[in-house]
Amino acid sequence: MLVNLSDVLTSEGKVETVTVPLEMTSFKSRLGEFSITEKSPVAFTFTNIGVNKAKVEGSAELKFETRCDRCLTEVPTTLTLQFDRVVASPGTATEDEEDDELSFMEGFQLDVEAFVYHEILLNWPVKILCTTNCKGVCPVCGQNRNKKDCGCDTFVPDPRMAAIQDIFNANKEV
């Protein structure tokens, strides 16, 4: 959905508040595709802060279907977005500003879907865990260690000490 910002960008001191329903149903990135199970409308406040510039403030709350990074169980993840950006009229932005806002400004209109996608990308958690003390899966058999301990031998010897280990194995009397 596009929101027209021509009034805000051209009228000094103009403030406009808009609530926009989010049409996005999933978030796709290099990490995978995550379904959006719940979403709130995106609340925007646009404020003119100078000649052909506007401040975009707002918030949204999204809930995703994700998996734990250690044990792969399903974990609902809630992401609360709080944003505060500056946008400019087409042709008046500097190179740095154009690079930053190029993906979500189309002329005098703000692309809400692209804007929210950009904010999700910036605020996505580095690691998603089901609990802070998640034990993960066994590297040998794949058993979820949170549910049951499999008893597999997971000892991995240090490869730098392999030559010394060979000496001990050859001379059991040492």
C-alpha positions in Angstrom: 0.0 0.0 0.0 1.2 3.5 -0.8 0.7 6.6 1.5 0.8 10.0 -0.2 3.2 12.3 1.5 3.0 15.3 -1.0 1.0 17.5 1.5 3.5 16.8 4.4 6.6 17.3 2.2 5.4 20.6 0.8 3.6 22.2 3.7 5.8 23.7 6.4 4.9 22.4 9.9 2.3 20.0 8.7 1.7 16.9 10.9 -0.4 14.0 9.6 -1.3 10.8 11.5 -2.3 7.7 9.5 -3.1 4.1 10.5 -2.5 1.6 7.6 -3.4 -2.1 7.6 -0.4 -4.3 6.7 -1.0 -6.6 3.8 2.2 -8.6 4.3 1.6 -12.3 5.2 5.2 -13.5 5.5 8.7 -12.3 5.9 11.3 -13.7 3.5 15.1 -13.2 3.9 18.3 -15.2 3.7 17.4 -16.9 6.9 14.2 -18.4 5.4 10.5 -17.5 5.1 8.5 -16.8 8.2 4.7 -16.7 8.3 3.1 -13.7 10.1 0.5 -15.1 12.4 -0.7 -11.9 14.0 -0.2 -8.2 13.0 -1.4 -4.9 14.2 -2.1 -2.0 11.8 1.0 0.3 11.2 0.5 3.6 13.0 2.4 6.5 11.3 3.0 10.1 12.2 4.4 12.3 9.4 5.9 15.6 10.4 7.4 18.2 8.1 10.8 19.2 9.4 12.0 21.5 6.7 11.9 22.1 3.0 10.9 18.9 1.2 11.7 16.7 4.3 9.5 14.8 6.6 10.0 12.8 9.8 8.3 9.4 9.8 7.6 8.0 13.2 5.4 5.0 14.1 5.0 1.6 15.4 3.7 -1.9 14.6 3.6 -5.3 16.3 4.0 -8.6 14.4 4.1 -12.2 15.5 6.0 -14.8 13.5 6.2 -18.6 13.3 9.9 -19.3 13.9 12.1 -22.2 15.0 14.6 -22.3 17.8 18.1 -22.0 16.4 19.4 -24.8 18.7 16.7 -27.5 18.9 14.4 -26.5 15.9 11.2 -26.6 17.9 8.5 -24.0 16.9 8.7 -20.7 18.8 6.3 -17.9 18.3 8.3 -14.7 18.1 6.8 -11.2 18.7 8.6 -8.3 17.1 7.6 -4.8 18.2 8.7 -2.2 15.7 9.4 1.4 16.7 10.7 3.6 13.9 11.9 7.1 13.4 13.2 8.0 9.9 13.6 11.1 7.7 12.4 11.0 4.1 12.8 13.7 1.4 11.0 14.7 -1.8 12.3 13.1 -5.0 15.3 14.9 -6.4 16.1 16.8 -3.3 17.8 14.1 -1.2 21.6 13.8 -1.0 23.3 10.6 -2.1 23.4 9.1 1.4 19.7 9.8 2.0 18.8 8.4 -1.5 20.5 5.1 -0.7 18.7 4.8 2.6 15.2 5.6 1.4 15.4 4.4 -2.2 13.8 1.1 -1.3 10.6 2.5 0.2 9.9 5.9 -1.5 8.2 6.0 -4.9 8.0 9.6 -5.8 6.0 11.4 -3.2 4.5 8.2 -1.9 5.8 5.9 0.9 5.5 2.2 0.2 4.3 0.8 3.5 5.2 -2.9 2.7 8.8 -2.1 1.7 9.2 0.3 4.7 8.0 -2.4 7.2 10.1 -5.1 5.5 13.1 -2.9 6.0 12.3 -2.3 9.6 11.8 -6.1 10.2 15.1 -6.7 8.6 16.8 -4.2 10.9 15.1 -5.5 14.1 15.2 -9.2 13.5 16.7 -11.1 16.5 20.2 -12.4 16.0 19.4 -15.7 17.7 15.9 -17.2 18.4 15.8 -19.6 21.3 12.9 -21.6 22.9 14.5 -21.0 26.3 17.6 -19.3 27.5 19.1 -22.7 28.6 18.1 -24.7 25.5 20.4 -27.7 25.1 19.9 -28.2 21.4 20.1 -31.4 19.4 22.7 -34.2 19.7 25.3 -34.0 17.0 25.5 -37.8 16.7 21.9 -39.0 16.6 19.8 -35.8 16.3 17.8 -36.3 19.5 16.3 -33.1 21.1 18.3 -32.9 24.3 15.6 -30.8 26.0 13.2 -33.8 25.9 15.5 -36.7 26.5 19.3 -37.3 27.0 20.4 -39.8 24.4 23.6 -40.9 26.0 25.7 -40.7 22.8 29.5 -40.2 23.2 29.9 -36.6 21.9 33.6 -36.3 23.0 35.6 -34.9 20.1 39.4 -35.0 20.7 41.5 -32.0 19.9 43.2 -32.7 16.5 46.3 -30.8 17.6 46.9 -33.5 20.2 46.3 -36.5 17.8 50.1 -37.3 17.6 50.4 -37.5 21.4 47.3 -39.7 21.6 48.8 -42.1 19.0 51.9 -42.4 21.3 49.7 -43.2 24.3 47.7 -45.8 22.3 50.9 -47.5 20.9 52.6 -47.7 24.4 49.9 -48.7 26.8 52.6 -49.2 29.5 53.5 -45.5 29.7 
